[in-house]
Structures are given as structure tokens and as C-alpha cells.
Amino acid sequence: MTDAMKCPACSSEHAYQDRGLWVCPECGHEWSGAAELAADAAQEAGVRDANGNALTDGDSVIVIKDLKIKGSSSVVKGGTKVRNIRLQDASDGHNIACKIDGIGAMNLKSEFVRKA
């Protein structure tokens, strides 16, 4: 049995396919097998910056454009160097956690940074 057929929530082997979705009878979780495979492929590719360079925890990056901070009148200016980033899995696309001098802790999208 492949991992796509096991429930990602409870690891049950009793999952069955119903049209385009997989369903777990034990916990009721539903998922798309194709979406799981695409997510696994993206995870293997790793997090990449705007230029396509692979990023790792502890790297330094430079913001490539001015970014407005949601809920504030502040802006992260293009060219700001951010040190010691942490990569995270995020469904909203903000896959870099960091601290920016003068602003504080925040999350960034990797498409708006380049490796320093």
C-alpha cells in the first residue's frame, strides 16, 4: 500500500477512494491523492528564493522589493538584509520566519527575497 493510500491524519490503512478523493473511515479525513503527491514533490524541491537558489535554516537573505506590513503603516524596504532565517511549512505561502531589525518577528514569502 502506498503512502498516498494511507490516511495522512491518522495513518490508517483502511482508506478508500471515492471519485477523486481518498476517505478515511476511521477519522473521517478526506484528501486528494494528487494534491499529496504534488505537495511531496514541492517539499523535496525545497524552498527557493526569487532567483531559484535553495534556502536553508540560518541563511541570510535580502528583501528585493518594498513590502507593506499588514495591520501597520510600516514598510520593509527593498535591500533590507535579514539574518538567520528559519524555514517553515505554511499553507499561506509565508515560508520564512525571521526577525527584522526595527520591526521584529515576522514571516516572509521566499519569492520576495534573494540569498545574500
N, C-alpha and C positions, 0 to 999 in steps of 0.2 A: 504494500500500500504506500503510495507516495505521500509526501508531506502536504500536498495540495488537498488530499482527501481526508486528512486529519483535521479536526477542529482546532483553529488557532487559539480559541479561548480556553478550552478545557482538555485538549489533546485526545479527545475521544476518537476511536477508530470506527465508530458506527455512523459516520456522516454519510449522507446520500445526496445525490444530485437531483434537483427539481428545476427543470428548464435550464436557465443559465446560472443558477445559484447552487451552492452547496449548503446543506442544512444539517445541523447537529440536533438529534432528537433528545440528547441528554440535557443540554443547556439552552437550546433554542437559538443559538447563534447562527446567523446566515452570512455567507461571504461568497465572493466571486472568485473562482479559481484563477481566472485570467488576471484579475487585479492583484492577487497574491504573487503570481509569477512575475508580474511587472514590478511590483514593489521589491521583490528579492533581487531582480536584475539591477534596479536602481541602487539598492543597498550595496551590492557587490562593486558597482562602479565608484562608489564613494562620493563624498561632497567635493564639488569642483567650484573654483572661483569663476569670475566673468571671462577670464582668458583660457579656461579649461585646465588649469593647474590643480592637482589634487591637494586638498587641505587636510591637515591632521591637528589633533589637540595640541595646544601650545604654540601654534604658528602665530606670526604677526601678519596682519593684513592692512590694506589701505582702502578706505572708502572711496569709490570712484565718482560719486555724484552727491549733491546735497540731498539729505534725507530728512523729511519732516518727522518730528516725533509726535505720535498720536496722543492727543489729550494735552498738548503743551504748545507753547509758541516757540520753543527751541528748535534748532536745526543742527543736524550733524553735518558739518561742512565736508565737501569733497576734498580728499587729500589727508583727512584725519587718519593717523596711524593708530591701530588697535592692536595691543599686545596680548599674548596668552589667551587665545580664543579656546572655547570648548565646543565641540560638535555635539549636536543633539538631534534626535528624531522628532520632527514636528510635522503635523498634518497641514499646518497653515503656511509652510514654506520657510519659516524663520528657523533655519537650522544651525545658526551660530549664536552661542551665548557668550557675552563679553562684558567688560566694564570699560566705559569710555571716560577719560579724564574730564571733569567738569560737568558731566551728565549723570554718570552712574551706570548701574547694571541695565542691560537691555539685550534684546535679541535682534539679529540681522539676517537678511537673506543673503545667501552666498553669491547670488547674481549681481549684487551691488558692491562687491569687494574684489580686490586682486591681491595676490600673495606679495608680501613685501620682500 
